[in-house]
């Protein structure tokens, strides 16, 4: 059970989505 790895992947996807959303709103 690689919980830390899952959290890292989820945070990476979340941050990428935030960047895309910010870029689209700009």
GURO-905723 format. One record per residue: x, y, z of N, C-alpha, C in turn; residue in three letters; residue number from 1. Coordinates in pm, 1 decimal, always signed. Each point is the difference from the previous one (the first is absolute). Layout:
REM GURO-905723
+----------+----------+----------+----------+----------+----------+----------+----------+----------+------+-----+
|      npx |      npy |      npz |     capx |     capy |     capz |      cpx |      cpy |      cpz | rest |  nr |
+----------+----------+----------+----------+----------+----------+----------+----------+----------+------+-----+
|        X |        Y |        Z |        X |        Y |        Z |        X |        Y |        Z |  ALA | NUM |
...
+----------+----------+----------+----------+----------+----------+----------+----------+----------+------+-----+
***
This chain:
REM GURO-905723
+----------+----------+----------+----------+----------+----------+----------+----------+----------+------+-----+
|      npx |      npy |      npz |     capx |     capy |     capz |      cpx |      cpy |      cpz | rest |  nr |
+----------+----------+----------+----------+----------+----------+----------+----------+----------+------+-----+
|    +84.9 |   -120.6 |     +0.0 |    -84.9 |   +120.6 |     +0.0 |    +88.3 |   +125.4 |     +0.0 |  UNK |   1 |
|     +6.5 |    +63.5 |   -116.0 |    +85.0 |   +118.8 |    -13.8 |    -84.0 |   +126.5 |    +13.5 |  UNK |   2 |
|    -38.2 |    +29.8 |   +123.5 |    -88.0 |   +115.5 |    +23.7 |    +70.1 |   +130.8 |    -34.5 |  UNK |   3 |
|   +128.6 |    +10.0 |    +36.1 |    +74.3 |   +124.2 |    -26.6 |     +8.9 |    +23.9 |   -151.4 |  UNK |   4 |
|    +25.6 |   -105.9 |    -74.3 |     +9.4 |    +13.1 |   -145.8 |   -131.7 |    +48.8 |    -59.6 |  UNK |   5 |
|   -110.9 |    -54.2 |    +51.7 |   -132.8 |    +41.4 |    -48.1 |    -24.3 |   +146.5 |    +31.8 |  UNK |   6 |
|    +38.4 |    +41.9 |   +120.7 |    -19.4 |   +140.2 |    +39.8 |    +82.4 |    +92.7 |    -89.2 |  UNK |   7 |
|   +121.3 |    -42.1 |    -33.4 |    +86.2 |    +82.5 |    -85.3 |    -62.5 |    +14.1 |   -139.0 |  UNK |   8 |
|    -48.8 |   -111.1 |    -53.2 |    -62.9 |     +3.5 |   -133.5 |   -124.1 |    +88.0 |     +1.3 |  UNK |   9 |
|    -83.1 |    -15.9 |   +102.9 |   -122.3 |    +79.9 |     +9.4 |    +32.3 |   +148.5 |    +12.1 |  UNK |  10 |
|    +99.5 |    +33.7 |    +82.3 |    +37.3 |   +141.4 |    +17.9 |    +56.4 |    +56.2 |   -130.0 |  UNK |  11 |
|    +74.5 |    -83.2 |    -73.8 |    +56.8 |    +45.3 |   -127.9 |   -111.6 |    +29.6 |    -99.9 |  UNK |  12 |
|    -97.1 |    -91.6 |     -9.1 |   -113.6 |    +18.9 |    -91.2 |    -80.8 |   +122.7 |    +42.1 |  UNK |  13 |
|    -18.7 |    +16.8 |   +130.8 |    -76.6 |   +113.1 |    +51.7 |    +69.4 |   +131.1 |    -37.7 |  UNK |  14 |
|   +131.6 |     +6.3 |    +24.2 |    +75.6 |   +121.8 |    -30.7 |     -2.7 |    +28.6 |   -149.9 |  UNK |  15 |
|    +10.2 |   -106.5 |    -82.6 |     -3.3 |    +17.7 |   -144.7 |   -135.8 |    +55.7 |    -42.9 |  UNK |  16 |
|   -106.7 |    -50.6 |    +60.7 |   -135.1 |    +48.3 |    -31.2 |    -16.7 |   +145.1 |    +41.0 |  UNK |  17 |
|    +56.3 |    +34.9 |   +116.7 |     -8.6 |   +138.5 |    +48.1 |    +72.2 |    +92.7 |    -97.3 |  UNK |  18 |
|   +116.0 |    -41.7 |    -47.7 |    +78.1 |    +82.1 |    -94.2 |    -77.5 |    +17.9 |   -130.4 |  UNK |  19 |
|    -61.1 |   -108.2 |    -48.4 |    -77.8 |     +7.8 |   -124.2 |   -118.4 |    +93.9 |    +18.6 |  UNK |  20 |
|    -68.4 |    -13.3 |   +112.2 |   -117.4 |    +83.5 |    +27.3 |    +41.8 |   +146.5 |     +7.1 |  UNK |  21 |
|   +110.2 |    +27.9 |    +66.2 |    +48.6 |   +137.5 |    +12.6 |    +39.5 |    +54.9 |   -137.3 |  UNK |  22 |
|    +64.0 |    -84.7 |    -80.9 |    +42.2 |    +42.9 |   -133.6 |   -119.7 |    +30.2 |    -89.7 |  UNK |  23 |
|   -105.4 |    -81.1 |    +13.1 |   -118.1 |    +21.2 |    -83.8 |    -76.1 |   +125.8 |    +42.2 |  UNK |  24 |
|     +3.4 |    +31.6 |   +128.8 |    -72.6 |   +118.7 |    +48.3 |    +76.0 |   +128.8 |    -32.2 |  UNK |  25 |
|   +130.0 |    -11.2 |    -18.7 |    +81.7 |   +118.8 |    -20.1 |    -39.2 |    +74.7 |   -128.3 |  UNK |  26 |
+----------+----------+----------+----------+----------+----------+----------+----------+----------+------+-----+
***
